[in-house]
Amino acid sequence: MNKGTILIVDDTEIVLIGLQRVLEKEGYEIIVTTSPKQALEIIKEKNFDLVYTDMKMPEMNGDELCKEIKKINPEIEVVVFSGTPEGIAQHQLEFLKSGGKDIFLRKPIGKDEIIEATKRLMK
């Protein structure tokens, strides 16, 4: 049973694989990409309930990606995560201003943390 569709965007493949495995076991359909620009093209073609995105990526950061996602579909929930401790508070503020939810996860992300955040936003 498909509980919903989630897009995961991170330039680190091991993170994509880890999140994908956890969420697929929970019954979600998962699409992954290492490219924020490709993520935007995918979102234009397919409906998503939720997007997980890394904050720091080469093409654009999580704040910028969230803004662009909300332009395409304001109903998509976005969760950002980061493994970089410096500037977390500023990034979190920018993320909230760009339309993201109040869920900001720090890497490494635990399985229970992922499941809890997903269930909370998928209601």
N, C-alpha and C positions, 0 to 999 in steps of 0.2 A: 504494500500500500504506500503510495507516494504522499507524504505529509506536506510537501511543498517543494519549490525549486529554489536553489541557492547557487549563487555565483561566488567563487573564491578567487581573489586577485592578489598575487604575491610574486615578486621576482625571484623567490627562492623555492625551487621545486619541492624540496623536502617538506616545507611547510604546507604546500598545496596538497601533497599526498597524505600527510598526517590529518589535516582537517577533512579532506575528502573521505578518508576511511571512517573516521569517527561519525561523520554526519550521514554517510550512506548506511551505516549499521543502524542508525536511528530511523531510517525510512525516508530520507530526503533524496530528491534528485539533485545531483551535484554537477556543475560545470566549472572547470578551472581554466585559468589563463595566467601567464606571467606578464602580460602586457595590459596596462590600464587603457591604452587606446583601443586595443582589441576588445577589451571588456565593454567599452561603450558601443562598439559595433554589435557585439553579441546582444546587449540589452535592447538595442533597436529592433532586433529580430525575434527575440524570445521574451516571454513574461517571467519575471523573477519575483519572489516574495522577499528575498533577503540577499544582501551582498556583504561578504566579509572582505576587507581590503587591508593591506599593509599600509602603514603611514608613509614610509620612505621607500620610494621606487624611482628608478631613473627617468621614466617618461613624465610622470606627474605624481604628486603626493596624494595621500588619502583625502585631504581636505578638498583639493581640486577635483579629484575623481567623484567625491560625494556631490559637489556642486553640479557637475555635468550629469550625473545619474539623475538627480532631482529635476533637472531641466527636461530630461527624456521622460521620466515617470516619477512624479513626486510621491507615489504610493510605496515605492520600494524602500524597505528598511535597510540601513547601512550600519555596519559595525566595523570599527577600525581597530587595528592592533599594531603594536610596535615593540621592537626589542631594543630601541634606543632610549636610554633614560633621560638624556639631556633634552630639554625643551618639551617634555611630555605635557606639562600644564598648558603651555601655549598652543601646542598642537591640539590638545583636547578642546580648548576654547574655540579655536578656529573650526574644528570639526563640528562642534555643536552649532556654531553660527552658520555653517554650510548646510545644515539640515539633518545632520546625523543624530542618532539617538544618544542617550546618555550612557551608552555602553562603550567603553574604551578598554580593550584588553592588552595586557603586557605579556610579551613573549618571555619565556616559553608558556604557552597556554595549555592548561590542564584539560583533560577530557571532560570532566564534570563541568568546568567553567564554560566550555564550548556548548555543551548540551543545555545547560541552564540558560545561557544567553539566547540561544536559538529558540528554545521553547517559549521564553518570555516574549520575544518579538514575533513569533509565528502565530500568536493567539489572535 
